[in-house]
Amino acid sequence: MAIDPTNLRAAKLKFVEDGRLATLSALGDERAALTRNERIKIEKLPPLVWNDIVDNYSKNGFDSISEDDMERFKWVGVYQQRPKEEHFFMMRLKISGGQVSNAQLRGIAKIARLYADGIADITTRMTYQIHWLTIENMPAVMDELEQIGLGVKKGMFGACGDICRNIVSSPLTNIEPEQVIDPTAFFIEANQFFSENPDYADLPRKFKVAIVGHREGAQCEINDLSFYGVKRADGRLGYGLMCGGGLSTEPHIAQDFGVFVKPEEAMKVMEAVISIYRDHGYRKNRKHARVKYLVADWGAEKYLADVETLLGYTLEKADSTPTNIKGYEDHYGIHPQMQPGLSYIGVPVIGGRVSSDQWDAVADLAQQYGDGTVRLTVMQSFYIPNIKTENAPLVAAALEAIDLPVNVSSVRSGMVACTGIQYCNLAVAETKNRAKDVVTWLDANMKFSEAEHLRVNLNGCPNSCGQHWIADIGFQGCAKKVDGVLKEHFDVFLGGQLGSDARFNRRIKRIPAEDVPMAIKKLSEIYSSQKQGDESFADWVQRHSDEELEVLF
């Protein structure tokens, strides 16, 4: 798609005054004039700010932190949390594919207990987020992370900032029969490479990657880049490639590039895809800097052609594009693995919030009954794998005893919530505590259908960290004046789904925050009474107009 510089929106978002594109390839260091973020990336490689934290800020206190370095903190996973005047920080970690060792489980629980508030939240990128850290304690926190292989000195900078974020995979890698290829070595190598290579610490914006053993193993539709396992008709194993997905305020569904990537060339292909984005992604407007906009403008064919030019050869074409793909969902409770005699337990967590004491208990159970590891999920929950099947009921009972039950209602198992107004400086509504209150009320006041999940996502602002666009029922926080006073409200979005028929949900109505539980109850009950056969919630929504859905409230 050609870009017309006379188009006002294009000029505002993509071009500088002399008609050049606002990209690294066109402007080089002149891009420093575009935004503050572009300037600070040129002046100092942002991950190097860790040295300033250790040598200066941890010793001289919060007031010594420069404004530019505060922004660079994101490259080592550190954000200032709300309220800013209290001078506390949040830290987000990088854990390849969400696979957490026993030592890491215990180490993260220890850090949260000693240096934070005793909570280690699970994020939608299969990693941890810890709150209430101080600048003075940052070196000690990082020393603890070093001991469990997660510190920046191990090359694992880059949990946030304009870099390749934590790479996600299927939490059931190597234990689910649907897997086509083992992606473990690939996602570990990729996570490390793009976390320590300075050439990729200066992307236009964040870049989110999924590397999975089969097409349904992750949310491929909403990642910037996804590799998914495929088997060709001749029996060869490799990866399909999708690019250009993402949520935020303008969601896009990733496009399948229709190629077959051999395992031995996958890293080079990934590097080429990200290099094209680094050099040609738009940098003038931060809201328009994600790769989804470049793919939408160029089209998959041109983007792929540029990747192949960089590689120096043409990639094999795919046999076909996968069809009849179901959207990703977690699986809770006890389930058999592909290994005879072994089972895994899926543990739903409301909004991903787990205490240090609970994590220590989980580590004990994983060590005693499994292989010691835990797998985090993109739905803010976790699995304990490799349990002898005869022991699985004992583990499930032990989990319930620490307030982590595995046999729960469909709304409890499908609830996702962003950080919200409690800690996030962008949020305008409470989410995590509200999610727990909503689930508690609904469990006490309604009977759910047999569906494994009713996917309810609470988001504190339009940026969709809580992924409200893909929920059955998504809530986007907002504020509305009532009798002259601003009060928390939510815009209600209905009917999102992933898979072959991926589509984002539709905004239907704005409601007061206190009406959220009753709205879920009413919608769930009406759906259950009206659905046709095995019709999904999203398909039920699809056959109703916005006006028909609005009156249901």
N, C-alpha and C positions, 0 to 999 in steps of 0.2 A: 504494500500500500504506500503510495507516494505521499509525502508530507508537504502540505501547502503552507509556505511561510506567511502567506497573506491571510490565512485563517487566524482570527484573533485568539482563539483558545490555544491553537498550536504555537503561536508566537509567544504567548504568555507562559506556556509550560515547557517549551522545547527549544526555543531559539533565542540567541542574543541579538542585540540591536543591529549588528552588521549582517545578519542573515545566517550566521554559522549555527550549527546545532550545538546545544549546551551539553556536550559530551567530552569525555577525556580525550578521545581521539582528535576532536576538532579544536579544542581549546588548550590542552595541556595544563600548565600551571596557571593560565589565565582564569581558569574556573574558580580561583580563590575569590574572585569578585562576585560569584553567584550567590553563595550562602555562607554563613558562618561555619557550617559543618565542612564545606569544601576547603575553606581557609585553614581550619585547625588540622585537617588531615595532611595538608601540605607542609605546614610549619613543624609538625612533629608526628611521627608514626604513632597513632593513638595507643596501641598496646604497650608502648614504652612508658606510659604513665605509671605503670606499676612501680618503677624505680622511684618516681616522685612520691608515691604513696609511702613507700618504705623509708626513704631518706629524708623526706621533708614533712609531709602532711600528717603522718602518724605521730610525729614528734612535736609538731608545732600547732596541732589542733585544727578544728573545722574552719575557723576564720582565716587560716592561711591558704586555703584551697582557692586557686584561680578559677574564674568562670569557665575558661576554655578547658582546663584540665578536668573540671567537674563533668563536662560533656565527654571527654575522653575516657573517663572512668567506665563508661558502658562497654568499652572494648575488653575490659577484664571482668565484665559481668556485674558491675556495681552501679546502682542507681540511687539517687537520693529519694527517700520515701516520704510520704505524706504523714504528718504535716511538716513542711520544710523547716519551720522555725525550731523544731526539736532536734535537728541535725543527726538523724539516724539514716541508715542505708539498708538497701536490699541487695543481696548477691544471688545471681543465677549461675548455675554450674553447667558444665558440658560433660555429658555421659553418653558415649557412643551407643546408639540404638536402645538407650534406656536400660542397658544390662548392668545391674549394680552388684558388685561383689559383697561378700559378708563384711569384709573389713571396711568397705565404703559405707555400707549401711550403718555400722556402728560409729564410724568416724563422723558421718553427717549428723547422726543423733547427738553425738558429743558436742560438736560445734554449735548446734542449735541450742543445746542446754546451757553451755558455758558462756556463749557470746551473743545469743539472740534471746528469743522469748520461748524457747522450748518447742518450736514448731518448725517443721520442714515440709513445705507444700510441694505437691507434685504439679508440674506444669503440663500444658498441652503439647510440649515438645519433649516429653519423656525425660525430664530432668527435675532438679530440685531448685526451689527458691526459698531463701532464708531472710527473715526480716529482723530489724532492731539491732543491726550491727553498727559499731562506732568506728570512726576513722582511726582512732587510737589502737583498736584491736585488729585492724586489717592484717598486719604482718603475722600476728599469732594465728589468725584464722587461716591464712595462706600456708603457714607452716603445718597446720593440722591437715590441710588438703594435700600438701606435698606428701605426707606420710601415707596417704591412700591413693596416690597417683592421679590427683585431680588439680594440682596446683599449676600456676602459670609458669613456674620454672620447668615444668615438664612439657612446655609448649602448648598447654591447653588454654591459652588466652582466647578470647573471641566468643564468649557466651552471648554477647549483645553487640551493639554497634553495627557499622556498615560492613558486615563480614558474612561468611557462611555460618549460619546458626547451627545449633545442635542437630546432628543428622539423626532422623528417626527411622525406625524399621518396624517390622512386625514384632510385638512382644512375645510371639510364639515361634520365633525363628528356631528352626531345627527341632521343634516338638509338634508341629502341625502337619498333617498329611497333605494339605493343599500346597505346601512349598514345592517349588520347581527347582530352585537353585539356592545354595547356601550363600547369603550375602555378607556373612559376618566379617570376613577378612576385608572385603571391599569397604564396608561402612566404617570399620575401625581405621583403616589406612586413610580414607578420605577425611574423616573427622580430624585426624592428627595433622595431615598435610595442610588442610585449609585453616588450621588453627595456629600454625607456626610459620607459614610462608608469608613474608611481608608483602609480596606481590598481590595478595588477595585480602589485605587489611584496609583497602581503600576502594570498596565497591560504591556504587551510587546510593544504595540503601541495603537493608538486610536481605539475605538470600537464604531461603529455607529449602532443604533437600530431604527426600525420602529415598531410601535404598532398601528394597524388599524382595523377598524370595518368590512372591506371586502377586498378581495384580490387585487382589483384595486385601493385601497385608497391611496397608496403611491408607491414609487419605491422599492418594496420589493426585486427585483432582484439584486440591487446593494448595499444593506445594509449588514453589518456583520451579523446581526440577525434581523429577522422579525417575528412578530406574526400577523396573519391576521384572521379576523373573519370567522367562518364556522358554518353551521348548519347541524347536523347529520341527517341521515334518520329517526331516532327516535325522532327528534325534539329538541334535546339538543343543546345548543349553547356553543361554545368554540373557540379555536384558532388552526390554522395550524401553522407550524413552518418551517422557511427557514433560512439557515445559510451559510456563506462563500462567500458572494458577496463583491464587492468592485471594485474601479476604479484605480486611480493612473497610474503608468507606465505599469502595467501588470494587465489588468482588468479580473475579474472573475464574472460569474453569480452564484448567490446563489443556493444551492441545497435544494429541499424540503425534509424534514426529514420524511414525510409521517405519522405523528402522530396527535392525537387529544389531545389538552391541555385544561383541564377544567379551567374555570376562577379562581377557588379557589386555583389552583396549579400553576398558571402562573408565579407568582413572584419567587417561588422556582425553577421552570424550568429555568427561565431567570438567576437566580443566579448560577445554576449548569452549564449552558452553558458558562457563563463568567468565572466561576472558572476554568473550564477545560482549557479555553484559557489562563488564567493568569498563570496556573501552567505548561502547556505544549507548549505554543506558543514559537516560536523561538525568541531568544534575541541577537544573535550574529551579525546579519546584520539588521539595521533598515529598509532597503528596503524590507526585507523578513520576517518581524515580524507580519504582519497582520494575522488575523484568516483565511483568504481565503487560505493561503498556508498550514495551518494545516489541514483544511477540504479537500483540494485537495490531500494531502499526505495520510491522514487516510481514506478518504471516509466518506460519511454521515453515513453509518452503524456503523462503529467503533466509530465515534464521539458520535452518539446517545447512543451506548452501554455504553460508559464512563459516559455520563450524567445520564443514568438510574442507573448505579452503585452508583453514588454519591447521587442520590435521594433515592435509596434503594427499588425501585419498577420499573416496566415496564409501560411505557406510552401506552395508548390505540392507536391502529392503526387508521389511517384516513379511512373514507369510501372510498375516492378516492382523487386523486390530481386534483385541479381545472383545467379546460380546457377553451379554447376560451377566455382567459384573454386579455383584451386590455391594452396597456401600459398607465401609468399614464399621464394625461394632466390636466392643469388648464382649467377652464371654465369661460370665460370673458363675461362681459355684465350682463344683468338682467336675472335671472333664478328663477323658482318657487322652494320653499322648500317643504319638506314633510309635513310641517304644513300648513294647508289651510289658504290662505290669506296673507302668508308671502313669501318674496323673498330675495335672496342674490344678491349682485353685485360683480362680479369678476373684479378686477382692475389690468391690466397689467402694469408692471413697467420695463423700459429698464434697465437691469443690476441691478435691485433692489435699485437704487439710489433715495432717497426721502429726501427732506429738512425738517428741524424742522418746518418751517411755514406750509408746506404741511401736516405734521403729526398732528399739532394742528388743522388744518382745518378738517382733516379726523376724529379726535377725536370729534370735534363739530358735524359733520354729523352723526357719529355713535351714539352719545348720544341723538341727537334730533330725529333721525328717526329709529334707531335700538335699540339694547340692550346695546350699549356703547362699545361693543367689536369689535376687528378686528382679523381675522385669517390670519397669514402669510403662504406662500406656498413654496414648494421646487423649484419652478420656479422663485423665487425672486419677487413674486408679493403678492397681498393680497385680501381678501374678507371682505366685510361689510355684516354681516348676520342679519336676523330677522327684515327686513324692511317691513312695510305694502306695499303690492303690488302696491296700488294706489299712494304711495309716491316714488316708485323706480325711475321713470323718473326724478323727481325733484332732487334726490340724484345724479343720473348719470350726469345731467346737471351741478350740483354744482362741481362735480369732474372734469369735463372738464374745468370749469372755473379756476381751480387751476392747470391746465396742467397735469391732470391725466385722460385722456379720456378712456372710456371703450369700445367703438366701433372702433376698430383699424384694421390695416392690419395684415395678418397672420404672417409676419416676426416680426412686433412689438410685437405681443402677444406671440411669441415663442422665443424671444431673451433672452439668459442667458449669463452673463459674470462674470468671476472671478475678483479679486481685481486688478490684472495686475501690470505693471511696475510702476504705479503711487505711490503705497505704498508697494507692496510685494517685499521682498528681493530675492525671487526665480525667479520672472518673468523676461522675456527678451522682452516682447512686451506689448504695451498699449492695454487695453481691454474695460473698462467701457466707457470712453469718445469715443473710436472708435465705440463701439456698438451704441451709440446715433447717431453719425455721419453717420454710415452705414444705420440705419433705416431711418433717415431723407432723405438721398439720394435715397434710394429705394422707399420710399413712393412718392417721387416726380418724379421718373423716370420709374416706372413700375406698371402694374396692376396685382394684385395677384389673385390666384384661390380662390375658395370658401372654401378651407380647413381652419379649425379653427386655426391651427398652421402650420407654417413652422419652425421647431425647429432648430434654429441656436445658437450654443454655442461657445463663444470665450474664449479661455484659454491662459494665458500668458506664460505657460511653460508645460512640460510633466506631471505634477502631477495631472492634471484633477480636480482641485477644481471647474472649470467651466463645468465639466462633458461633455467634447467634445465627449467622446466615445459613448454616447447614442443619439446624435443629428442626425437629418436628414443631416445637414451639420455642421461638427465640425471643428473648427480651433484651431490648437495648435501652439502657438508662438515659434519662433526660430529666429536665426540670421544667416545671410549669407553674405559673403564678395562680394561686387560689386565694381569693379575697386579699390580693395584694402581697401575698407571701409565697416565695418560691418553695415548692414541695417536690419531693422525688416522685417521678412517674417512670413508666416504661412504655416504649413502643413495642407492640406485639407483632411478631413476624411468624407466619405459618407456612409449613409445607416444604422445608428444605430436605434435600437428600443427596447422597453421593452414589457412585456406581455408574453403570452404562447410561442411565437416564438421569444424570446429575443435573440438579437445578437448585437455585437459591430460593429461599422463601420470600414471601411477599408481606410487606407492611400492611397491617389491617386496621389497627386502632391504637390509640394512646390511652393508657389506664393509670390510675393512681397506684403507687407501689403496694399499698395495703390490699389491693384487689388481685394481686398476682396468684395467690393460692386458689381462690375461687375461680379465676379464669382458667387455670389448668384443669381443675376439677370438672368444670362445665364442658370444656372442649373435649376432654378425654371421654366423658360419659356420652356426649352426643356422637362422637366418632364411633364408640363401641356399639351404639344402638343403630347407627346408619351404615356402617361399613359393609361392603359387599364381598362375602367370602373372606379370602385372605388379604383383602385390600389394605395396603399400608396407610398410615396417617397422611403421608405426603400425597399419595394418589387420591385419597378422600378429599384433601384440600384442593387438589388440582381440578376436580370436577365441580368445584363451587366458585362462584364469582366473589370478588372482594366484598360486594354489598351483602351477599348471602352470608358470608362469614362474619361480617361486622355485627349483624343483628344478633348473633349468638351470644354476644357479650351483654 
